[in-house]
Amino acid sequence: MDHQLEARDLFSPTTLPLLLFVAGLAVLYALRRWSSGLRLPPSPFGLPILGHLHLLAPLPHQALHRLAERHGPLLYLRLGSVPCVAACSPDAAREVLKTHETAFLDRPKPAAVHRLTYGGQDFSFSAYGPYWRFMKRACVHELLAGRTLDRLRHVRREEVARLVGSLRSSAADGAPVDVDAALMGLTGDIVSRMVMSRRWTGDDNDTEEMRSVVAETAELTGTFNLQDYIGAFRYWDVQGLRKRIDAVHRKFDAMMERILTARDAKRKLRRQAAAAADREEEMDVLDMLFDMHEDEAAEMRLTRDNIKAFMLDIFAAGTDTTTITVEWALSELINNPDVLRKLQAELDAVVGKDRLADESDIPDLPYLQAVSKETLRLHPTGPLVVRRSLEPSTVAGYDVPAGATIFVNVWAIGRDPACWPEPLEFRPERFLDGEANAGTDVRGQHFHLLPFGSGRRICPGASLALLVVQAALAAMVQCFEWSPVGGAPVDMEEGPGLTLPRKRPLVCTVSPRLHPLPLQP
């Protein structure tokens, strides 16, 4: 039987209308593009209604990388009805984040983010303007400034030592360690103690709910939502996401109301005690937010919803991303035993075997710093820096319309062979003295390595994240040997999400490397 498609089959009464319809749409698409008068970046062919949405599955940063290899480092895409530009090279990133930064200081607000942050009343996704500038100056600098980080160093030191103690118990019991869960406990306790003067690990309902909210927030904000791109679905919850988002929002709001009400009562009692003793009361970040809520003469008085949204920001950004980075670093070290041995040798030489590695040791541990940078190069926790154009602009000689969403593909830039020889190899040595990238920093000054973004909207928690990543990783490999359950090499497949999680959990058995284990720096 002949299965070849003949002309009469192609132009049958069934297929001909469909072909004419598709051809007509293609012509209309081309005419619309030409008639706009804009010189748009190169673009792959899109579909009616969907545009290029179908090309970005399953992982957008990887899909954009493949498209850039075919069409060039600057792409124009239409995701449903949303115009988008993807910058996939250091030069294009520099134009977006530095040269024309003022045109790209806004961020798009997905439906999940808008609902979970009380209509965009947080810091991370708020519109660029007076509120954003005030929150950055008054809140973020207060929490993340160098003097605050120094003052709270004991918190991070105590929590890292507590992690080592927990891992020691797992080693003694022979129990497998869920690395993600262990690290979420560490980062959650650090952030919670800095913000609220209490741990978030424990048996009470609030701490368990906070962990659940952070996990669900990371999942929902990283889930593709048709409502964000196709107008017809804005009021039609075809994916069932709105119901889930509302449930998480209600859970978080009820939890925060309990926390804020309890703190309000505690503040009144504490003020009375401080006044009676004629001394100043001790304050944490939540107290500072309350002060800005209560001060009628403040430059910008915070609402209760502002406080709740900011708290969600701090916990979601301060726990999930740091946990993911340490987990990727440990995965790479297990799969590259020579690198692991070299790092352990450096720790033995600089720190010794009688005390726990500490933040104060980091400046004397160049290989540890190089391992951290190499991890962030290959596994940036935010693979796409997302911006929204406030005004018409140009990038690399192409027009970018106002209101367009901009993706800076940090993941692709970190794997660009023009910048990184043998880019897929995990080779920390590339950052050591004498190498081409010896002076490369991760704080937004070098556009071929942008794990925290760059410019005015750079991740404000970069310094804290680096301290926790390096201190935790140093303690984990100094004190223990790590073996993945099952003995096979660690699977390095990425999972979906706004951040860059592993697709499968990292579960290991641990055995003490030092005898006895040091639990103090």
C-alpha positions in Angstrom: 0.0 0.0 0.0 1.4 3.4 -1.0 1.5 5.8 2.0 3.0 8.8 0.1 1.1 12.0 0.3 -0.2 13.1 -3.1 -1.2 16.5 -4.3 -4.9 15.5 -4.4 -4.7 14.6 -0.7 -3.0 17.8 0.2 -5.7 19.9 -1.5 -8.7 17.8 -0.4 -11.9 19.5 0.7 -10.9 18.8 4.3 -7.3 20.0 4.3 -7.5 23.0 1.9 -9.5 25.3 4.2 -7.1 24.5 7.0 -4.1 25.3 4.9 -5.6 28.5 3.6 -6.5 29.5 7.2 -2.9 28.9 8.4 -1.4 30.6 5.4 -3.7 33.6 5.9 -2.7 33.9 9.6 1.0 33.7 8.6 0.5 36.6 6.2 -1.4 38.7 8.7 1.3 38.0 11.3 4.0 39.1 8.9 2.1 42.2 7.8 1.4 43.2 11.4 5.1 42.9 12.2 6.1 45.0 9.2 3.4 47.6 9.6 4.3 48.3 13.2 7.3 50.3 11.9 9.5 48.7 14.5 12.8 47.0 13.8 12.2 44.0 16.1 14.8 41.4 17.0 14.8 38.1 15.0 11.8 35.8 15.8 10.8 32.2 15.2 7.5 31.6 13.5 4.6 31.7 16.0 1.2 30.2 16.1 -2.2 31.9 16.2 -3.3 32.9 19.7 -0.4 31.0 21.4 2.4 32.9 19.7 5.6 31.2 20.8 4.3 29.8 24.0 4.5 26.3 22.7 8.3 26.7 22.1 9.1 27.4 25.7 8.2 24.0 27.2 9.2 22.4 29.4 11.9 24.7 30.8 11.9 28.2 29.4 15.5 29.1 30.1 16.7 26.0 28.2 14.2 26.6 25.4 15.3 30.2 25.0 19.0 29.0 24.9 18.2 26.6 22.0 16.3 29.4 20.1 19.2 31.8 20.6 21.6 29.3 19.1 19.4 29.3 16.0 18.2 32.9 15.7 20.8 34.9 17.6 21.4 36.3 21.1 18.5 38.7 21.0 15.0 37.3 20.3 11.5 38.7 19.9 8.7 36.4 21.1 5.0 36.8 21.5 3.7 34.8 24.4 0.0 34.8 23.8 -0.7 38.5 23.6 2.4 39.6 25.5 5.4 40.9 23.5 8.7 39.6 24.9 12.4 40.1 24.2 15.0 37.5 25.4 18.6 38.6 25.9 20.9 35.6 25.8 24.4 37.1 25.7 26.6 39.2 28.0 26.5 42.2 25.6 22.7 42.1 25.4 22.4 41.7 29.1 24.6 44.7 29.7 22.4 46.9 27.5 19.2 45.8 29.4 20.6 45.9 32.9 23.1 48.8 32.6 23.1 50.9 29.4 19.3 51.3 29.2 18.6 50.3 32.8 16.0 53.1 33.5 13.8 51.8 30.7 13.7 48.3 32.2 13.3 48.9 36.0 9.8 47.5 36.2 8.8 43.9 36.7 5.8 42.0 35.3 3.3 40.8 37.8 2.0 37.3 37.2 -1.4 36.5 38.6 0.0 34.2 41.3 2.4 36.9 42.5 -0.2 39.6 42.4 -2.6 37.6 44.6 0.0 36.2 47.0 1.5 39.6 47.6 -1.8 41.4 48.4 -2.0 43.1 45.0 1.7 43.7 44.6 2.4 45.2 48.0 5.7 43.4 48.5 9.1 44.6 47.6 10.5 42.2 45.0 7.6 42.6 42.4 6.4 46.1 43.3 6.4 48.7 40.6 9.5 50.9 40.3 8.6 54.1 42.1 8.5 55.8 45.5 7.2 52.7 47.4 9.9 50.5 46.0 12.7 53.0 46.7 11.4 53.5 50.3 11.2 49.7 51.0 14.7 49.2 49.6 16.2 51.9 51.7 14.3 51.5 54.9 13.7 47.8 55.1 16.1 45.9 52.9 19.1 47.9 53.9 18.2 47.5 57.6 18.0 43.8 57.3 20.8 43.1 54.8 23.3 45.9 55.5 26.8 44.8 56.5 26.4 46.1 60.1 23.3 44.0 60.5 24.9 40.9 59.0 27.9 41.3 61.4 25.6 41.8 64.4 23.7 38.6 63.6 26.7 36.5 62.7 26.1 34.4 65.9 22.7 33.4 64.5 24.2 31.9 61.4 27.1 30.3 63.3 24.7 28.6 65.8 22.4 27.3 63.1 25.2 25.8 61.0 26.5 24.1 64.1 22.9 22.8 64.8 22.8 21.4 61.2 26.1 19.5 61.8 24.6 18.1 65.0 21.5 17.0 63.2 23.6 15.3 60.4 25.7 13.6 63.1 22.5 12.1 64.5 21.5 10.8 61.0 24.9 9.3 60.6 24.7 7.5 63.9 21.3 6.1 63.1 22.3 5.2 59.5 19.2 7.2 58.3 19.3 8.7 54.8 19.4 12.5 54.7 16.9 14.5 52.6 19.3 17.3 51.7 16.6 19.7 50.7 14.7 19.3 53.9 17.8 19.7 56.0 18.9 22.8 54.2 15.4 24.3 54.3 15.5 23.9 58.1 18.9 25.7 58.2 18.0 28.6 56.0 14.5 29.0 57.4 15.8 29.2 61.0 18.5 31.7 60.0 15.9 34.0 58.3 13.3 33.6 60.9 15.7 34.4 63.8 16.9 37.5 61.9 13.4 38.7 61.2 11.3 37.5 64.1 13.8 36.4 66.8 12.5 32.8 66.7 13.2 29.6 64.8 10.8 28.3 62.2 11.6 24.6 62.9 9.6 23.1 65.7 6.3 21.4 66.5 4.0 24.4 66.5 1.5 24.9 63.7 2.9 28.3 62.6 6.3 27.0 61.7 4.9 24.0 59.8 2.5 26.3 57.9 5.4 28.7 57.0 7.4 25.9 55.5 4.3 24.8 53.6 3.5 28.3 52.3 7.1 28.9 51.1 7.1 25.5 49.2 3.7 26.2 47.7 4.6 29.8 46.8 7.7 28.6 45.0 5.7 26.1 43.0 2.8 28.3 42.1 4.8 31.3 41.1 6.9 29.0 38.8 3.9 27.3 37.2 2.9 28.4 33.7 -0.4 30.2 34.0 -2.5 30.8 30.9 -4.1 33.8 32.6 -0.8 35.7 32.4 -0.6 35.5 28.6 -4.0 35.0 27.0 -6.7 37.5 27.7 -9.5 35.0 27.1 -8.4 33.0 30.1 -8.1 35.9 32.5 -11.4 35.2 34.1 -11.6 31.5 33.2 -9.6 29.3 35.6 -9.1 26.4 33.2 -6.0 25.1 35.0 -7.5 25.3 38.5 -4.6 27.5 39.6 -6.7 30.4 41.0 -8.3 28.1 43.6 -4.9 26.8 44.7 -3.4 30.3 44.8 -6.4 31.6 46.9 -6.0 28.7 49.3 -2.3 29.4 49.9 -3.0 33.1 50.3 -5.7 32.5 52.9 -3.5 30.1 54.8 -0.6 32.6 54.8 -2.9 35.6 55.8 -4.4 33.7 58.7 -0.9 32.7 59.9 0.5 36.2 59.6 -2.5 37.6 61.5 -1.8 35.3 64.4 1.9 36.3 64.3 1.3 40.0 64.0 -1.4 40.0 66.8 0.9 38.1 69.1 3.8 40.5 68.3 1.6 43.5 68.9 0.7 42.3 72.4 4.4 41.4 73.1 5.6 44.9 72.0 3.2 46.6 74.5 4.4 44.5 77.4 8.1 44.9 76.3 7.7 48.7 76.1 6.3 48.8 79.6 9.2 46.7 80.9 11.7 48.8 79.1 10.2 52.0 80.4 10.2 50.7 84.0 13.8 49.6 83.7 14.8 52.9 81.9 16.5 51.0 79.0 16.0 50.7 75.2 14.0 47.7 74.0 15.6 45.2 71.7 14.2 45.2 68.2 14.2 42.9 65.2 13.0 43.4 61.6 9.4 42.7 62.4 9.5 45.4 65.1 11.0 47.8 62.6 8.1 47.1 60.2 5.6 47.7 63.1 7.2 51.0 63.8 6.7 52.1 60.2 3.1 50.9 60.5 2.5 52.9 63.6 4.4 56.1 62.9 1.9 58.6 61.6 4.8 61.0 60.7 6.7 58.4 58.7 7.8 59.2 55.1 5.6 56.3 53.9 3.4 54.6 56.5 3.2 50.8 56.0 -0.1 49.0 56.0 -0.7 45.6 57.6 -0.8 44.1 54.2 2.6 45.7 53.3 4.1 44.0 56.3 2.6 40.6 55.4 3.7 40.9 51.8 7.3 41.9 52.8 7.5 38.9 55.2 6.5 36.5 52.4 9.2 38.1 50.2 11.9 37.6 52.9 11.0 34.0 53.6 10.5 32.9 50.0 13.6 34.6 48.7 15.8 33.9 51.7 15.2 30.1 52.1 14.3 28.5 48.8 17.1 30.0 46.7 19.9 29.5 49.2 18.8 25.9 49.8 18.8 25.2 46.1 22.3 26.6 45.6 23.9 24.5 48.4 22.1 21.4 47.1 23.4 21.9 43.6 26.9 22.6 44.9 26.9 19.3 46.9 25.5 17.4 43.9 28.4 18.7 41.8 31.0 17.8 44.5 29.6 14.3 44.8 29.8 13.8 41.0 33.3 15.4 40.9 35.3 13.6 43.7 38.6 15.3 42.7 37.0 18.7 43.3 35.6 17.5 46.6 38.9 16.2 47.8 40.6 19.4 46.8 38.1 21.4 48.8 38.4 19.2 51.8 42.2 19.5 51.7 41.9 23.3 51.7 39.6 23.1 54.7 41.9 20.8 56.6 44.9 23.1 55.9 43.2 26.4 56.7 40.6 25.5 59.4 42.1 22.2 60.8 40.2 19.3 62.2 39.5 20.5 65.7 37.0 23.3 65.0 34.1 24.0 62.7 34.7 26.1 59.6 33.3 29.6 60.1 32.3 32.6 58.1 35.5 34.3 59.3 37.5 31.7 57.4 35.9 32.4 54.0 38.5 35.0 52.9 41.2 32.4 53.4 39.4 29.7 51.4 39.8 30.7 47.8 38.8 27.2 46.5 35.6 27.3 48.5 34.8 30.7 46.9 35.6 29.3 43.5 33.3 26.3 44.1 30.5 28.6 45.0 31.0 30.8 41.9 31.2 27.7 39.6 27.9 26.4 41.1 26.2 29.8 40.5 27.5 29.8 37.0 26.0 26.5 36.1 23.0 26.6 38.4 21.8 30.2 39.0 18.9 30.1 41.3 17.1 32.6 39.1 17.8 31.3 35.6 15.9 34.2 34.0 16.1 37.9 35.2 12.7 39.3 34.3 12.0 42.9 33.6 9.2 45.0 32.0 10.0 47.9 29.7 8.6 51.2 31.0 9.1 53.0 27.7 10.2 52.3 24.1 13.9 51.6 23.9 16.5 49.9 21.8 18.8 46.9 22.5 21.6 45.9 20.1 20.1 48.2 17.5 16.6 46.6 17.7 13.4 48.2 18.9 11.9 47.1 22.2 8.3 48.4 22.6 6.9 49.8 25.9 5.2 47.2 28.0 7.3 44.3 26.7 8.5 41.6 29.1 12.3 41.2 29.0 14.1 37.9 29.8 17.8 38.0 30.5 18.8 34.4 30.2 21.4 34.2 33.0 21.5 30.4 32.6 22.5 30.6 29.0 25.1 33.3 29.5 26.7 31.1 32.2 27.1 28.4 29.6 28.3 30.5 26.7 31.4 28.9 25.2 32.6 32.4 24.0 33.0 33.3 27.7 33.6 30.0 29.4 35.9 27.3 27.8 34.4 23.8 28.3 31.3 25.5 29.7 29.5 22.3 30.8 32.4 21.1 33.0 32.3 21.8 36.7 35.8 23.4 37.0 36.2 25.8 39.9 39.8 26.4 39.0 38.6 28.8 36.3 38.1 31.4 39.1 41.5 31.0 40.8 44.5 33.4 40.5 46.2 33.2 37.1 43.0 32.2 35.3 41.0 34.4 32.9 38.1 34.7 35.4 40.1 35.1 38.5 38.6 38.6 39.3 35.1 37.8 38.2 32.5 38.7 40.8 28.9 37.5 41.2 27.4 40.8 42.3 26.4 42.2 38.9 29.6 43.9 37.8 30.5 41.2 35.2 27.8 40.5 32.7 29.0 37.0 31.8 28.1 35.9 35.4 24.9 37.3 36.8 23.4 34.9 39.3 21.9 37.8 41.3 21.1 40.1 38.4 22.6 43.6 38.2 21.8 47.2 38.6 19.2 48.8 40.9 17.0 45.7 41.1 19.9 43.3 41.8 19.0 40.7 44.4 19.5 42.6 47.7 20.2 39.4 49.6 23.3 38.4 47.6 25.7 39.0 50.5 23.7 37.1 53.0 23.1 34.3 50.5 26.9 33.9 49.8 27.7 33.8 53.5 25.2 31.1 54.2 26.0 29.0 51.1 29.7 29.1 51.7 29.5 28.5 55.5 27.0 25.7 55.2 28.8 23.9 52.4 32.2 24.2 54.2 30.8 22.6 57.3 29.0 19.9 55.4 32.0 18.7 53.5 34.5 19.3 56.3 32.7 17.1 58.7 31.1 14.4 56.6 31.5 12.1 53.6 28.4 12.0 51.3 27.1 9.1 49.3 23.9 9.2 47.2 21.4 6.5 48.2 21.7 3.8 45.6 25.3 4.5 44.8 24.7 5.9 41.3 26.0 9.3 40.2 23.7 12.1 41.2 21.1 12.9 38.6 21.6 16.6 37.5 18.3 17.1 35.7 16.6 20.4 36.4 13.0 20.8 37.5 10.4 23.5 36.6 10.0 26.6 38.7 10.7 30.3 39.1 14.0 29.3 40.7 16.1 26.4 39.5 15.4 23.3 41.6 16.6 19.8 41.1 14.0 17.6 39.4 14.6 14.8 41.9 15.4 15.1 45.6 19.0 14.6 46.6 19.0 11.9 49.3 22.3 10.8 50.8 23.8 8.7 53.5 26.5 10.5 55.6 29.4 9.3 57.6 31.6 11.4 59.9 34.9 12.5 58.3 36.4 13.9 61.5 36.6 12.2 64.9 35.4 13.7 67.1 33.2 16.1 65.1 33.8 19.7 65.9 30.5 21.5 66.8 32.0 24.9 67.5 34.1 27.3 65.3 
